[in-house]
Amino acid sequence: MHCKKACLVINPRAGENLAKIADVIAVLSAAGWDTSIRIKEYGGHSMELATEAAEEGYDFVIAYGGDGTLNQVVNGVMNAKGQHSIVGLIPGGTANVWAGEIGIPNDPVKAALTLVGSETRKVDIGHAEVQSLTFPDTTTGDQNQQQTTDKQGRKQKVKATSKAKHHFLLMAGLGIDASIMSGVSKPLKYKIGPLAVGVSAVKKLPEQHPFPVEIRATGGGRYGEVLWQGEALQVIIGNTRRYA
């Protein structure tokens, strides 16, 4: 693959992903890629770095980390103003589900060799969009504005906007899935791997309860035709073959 400028966004993962960085850069340099390095320092930083790189005109923005890092880089590039960069991946996470889906080797050097020898592909991505928020024990508002009550009993206005958009490559989840994944301890995940998800599940499952869900088809009026209505403990929107 021909590339002029590449930006490598790295999740250091307690230093693990920095061990072979010199070899990775050597592979990219041998292919004629002018590569710069930017290292994640805090939560959400990878998205900011990817947005900056795309807006600075990098041809390629490469995520070096797990599926979370890749998600941040994809969203960062999608949020950039102007022409979007190409997104690449060097696996360096716990599960590396996307890498497994498209056949990228888990070894960083082999992944870099695969990257420079690959061809650009277009892939489907999904997005989650917030259109309205409804809270218990509140007055009902319109589609674009809801009212909530704070601890002192004062009514607060919460504005919802369709601009609250989040793209995903793998899947999006509501309910149990989202609760468990948000509760996974990163330090524990670095120590015991995927078992950290099981630890989070033990803690979060007792807290879960059903919530109302409507599934609608696009078209057929303002909100579309209702295909299914009921209660669910979780909803998964999948964009890949495998889940969990």
C-alpha positions in Angstrom: 0.0 0.0 0.0 1.4 3.4 -1.0 1.5 5.9 1.9 3.2 9.2 2.3 2.5 10.1 5.9 1.3 7.9 8.7 0.5 8.6 12.4 0.7 5.8 14.9 -1.7 6.3 17.9 -0.4 4.1 20.7 -2.2 2.8 23.8 1.0 2.0 25.8 -0.9 -0.6 28.0 1.5 -0.4 30.9 4.4 -0.2 28.5 3.7 -3.5 26.8 3.0 -2.0 23.4 6.2 0.1 23.5 8.5 -3.0 23.6 8.4 -3.6 19.8 7.8 -0.1 18.6 11.2 0.3 17.1 10.7 -2.8 15.0 7.3 -1.6 13.9 8.7 1.8 12.9 11.5 0.0 11.0 9.0 -2.0 9.0 7.0 1.1 8.1 10.1 3.1 7.2 11.4 0.3 5.0 8.1 0.6 3.1 8.8 4.3 2.6 6.3 5.5 5.2 7.0 8.7 7.0 5.6 7.8 10.5 5.1 9.9 13.6 4.1 8.5 17.0 1.5 9.8 19.4 0.9 8.1 22.8 -2.4 8.0 24.7 -2.1 9.6 28.1 -5.7 9.5 29.4 -9.2 8.3 28.7 -10.5 9.6 25.4 -7.0 10.9 24.4 -6.7 8.5 21.4 -9.8 10.0 19.8 -8.4 13.5 20.2 -5.0 12.4 18.7 -6.7 10.7 15.8 -8.8 13.8 15.0 -5.7 16.0 15.1 -3.8 13.6 12.8 -6.7 13.5 10.3 -7.1 17.2 10.3 -3.3 17.6 9.8 -3.5 15.7 6.6 -2.0 12.3 7.5 -2.8 9.7 4.8 -3.0 6.9 7.4 -3.9 6.9 11.1 -2.9 3.6 12.7 -4.3 2.4 16.0 -1.8 0.4 18.0 -3.9 -1.2 20.8 -7.0 -3.2 21.4 -10.6 -2.9 20.1 -11.2 0.1 22.4 -8.2 2.0 20.9 -9.4 1.2 17.4 -12.9 2.5 18.3 -11.4 5.7 19.5 -9.3 6.2 16.4 -12.2 5.4 14.1 -14.4 8.0 15.9 -11.5 10.5 15.9 -11.0 10.2 12.2 -14.8 10.4 11.6 -15.0 13.5 13.7 -12.3 15.3 11.8 -13.2 18.2 9.5 -12.4 17.8 5.9 -11.1 14.7 4.1 -10.8 11.6 6.2 -7.7 9.6 6.6 -7.4 5.8 6.1 -7.5 3.9 9.4 -5.2 1.0 10.1 -4.6 -1.4 13.0 -1.7 -3.0 14.8 -3.2 -5.3 17.5 -2.1 -4.7 21.0 -5.1 -5.3 23.2 -6.7 -8.1 25.2 -9.1 -9.7 22.8 -8.3 -7.9 19.4 -11.7 -9.0 18.0 -11.6 -6.8 14.9 -8.1 -8.0 14.0 -9.3 -11.6 14.2 -12.3 -10.7 12.0 -10.1 -9.4 9.2 -7.1 -11.7 9.6 -4.5 -9.4 11.1 -1.7 -11.3 13.0 -1.5 -10.6 16.7 2.3 -10.1 16.5 3.0 -6.3 16.1 5.8 -6.8 13.6 3.9 -9.3 11.5 0.9 -6.9 11.7 3.0 -4.0 10.4 4.2 -6.2 7.5 0.6 -7.1 6.7 -0.4 -3.5 6.8 2.2 -2.2 4.3 1.4 -5.1 2.0 -2.4 -4.6 2.1 -4.9 -2.8 0.0 -7.4 -0.2 1.1 -10.9 -1.6 1.7 -14.2 0.1 2.5 -16.0 -1.4 5.5 -19.5 -0.8 7.0 -19.6 1.1 10.2 -22.6 1.7 12.5 -23.5 4.6 14.6 -25.5 5.2 17.8 -27.6 8.4 17.8 -29.4 9.9 20.8 -32.7 11.5 19.8 -34.3 11.9 23.2 -33.8 11.1 26.8 -36.5 10.1 29.3 -35.9 9.8 33.0 -38.2 8.2 35.7 -40.5 10.5 37.7 -40.2 13.4 35.2 -42.7 15.4 33.2 -42.9 14.4 29.6 -41.3 16.8 27.1 -41.1 16.9 23.4 -38.7 14.9 21.2 -35.9 17.4 21.5 -36.1 18.5 25.2 -36.9 16.6 28.4 -37.2 17.8 32.0 -35.6 16.2 35.0 -35.8 16.9 38.7 -32.6 17.3 40.7 -32.0 16.4 44.3 -33.5 19.7 45.5 -36.7 19.2 43.5 -35.8 21.8 40.9 -36.7 21.0 37.3 -33.8 20.8 34.9 -34.0 20.8 31.2 -32.0 18.2 29.3 -31.5 18.9 25.6 -31.1 15.9 23.3 -29.5 16.2 19.9 -29.0 13.9 16.9 -25.4 15.2 16.8 -24.6 12.9 19.7 -23.3 10.2 17.4 -20.9 7.4 18.1 -19.5 5.1 15.4 -18.7 1.5 15.9 -17.0 -1.3 13.9 -17.9 -4.3 16.0 -21.1 -3.9 17.9 -23.2 -1.5 20.1 -24.9 -2.7 23.3 -27.6 -1.5 25.7 -28.4 -3.0 29.0 -26.4 -5.9 30.4 -23.7 -5.8 27.8 -23.0 -2.1 28.2 -23.1 -2.3 32.0 -20.6 -5.1 32.2 -18.2 -3.6 29.7 -18.3 -0.2 31.4 -17.5 -1.9 34.7 -14.4 -3.8 33.5 -11.3 -2.8 35.5 -8.4 -1.9 33.0 -5.6 -2.8 35.5 -7.3 -6.1 36.2 -7.8 -6.7 32.4 -4.1 -6.2 31.9 -3.3 -8.8 34.6 -5.9 -11.6 33.8 -7.1 -10.8 30.3 -10.7 -11.6 29.3 -11.5 -13.0 32.8 -11.8 -9.4 33.9 -15.1 -9.3 32.0 -16.4 -12.2 34.0 -15.5 -10.4 37.3 -17.4 -7.4 36.1 -20.4 -9.6 35.2 -20.6 -11.0 38.7 -20.8 -7.5 40.1 -23.2 -6.0 37.5 -25.7 -8.8 36.8 -27.6 -8.4 40.1 -28.2 -4.7 39.3 -29.9 -5.3 35.9 -33.6 -5.0 35.2 -35.7 -5.0 32.0 -36.3 -1.8 30.1 -38.9 -0.9 27.4 -37.7 -1.3 23.8 -39.2 -0.5 20.4 -37.7 -1.7 17.2 -38.8 0.4 14.2 -38.2 0.2 10.5 -37.1 3.4 8.7 -39.8 5.2 6.7 -43.5 4.9 7.2 -44.0 8.2 9.0 -41.9 10.3 11.3 -40.5 7.5 13.4 -41.1 4.5 11.2 -43.2 1.3 11.5 -43.0 -0.5 14.9 -41.7 -4.0 14.2 -41.4 -5.2 17.8 -42.3 -3.7 21.2 -41.6 -5.1 24.7 -39.0 -5.3 27.5 -35.4 -6.5 27.2 -32.4 -7.0 29.5 -30.0 -6.2 26.7 -29.9 -5.2 23.1 -26.9 -5.9 20.8 -26.5 -4.4 17.4 -23.8 -6.5 15.6 -21.6 -5.5 12.7 -19.4 -8.5 12.8 -19.7 -12.3 12.9 -18.7 -13.0 16.5 -20.0 -11.7 19.8 -18.4 -12.3 23.3 
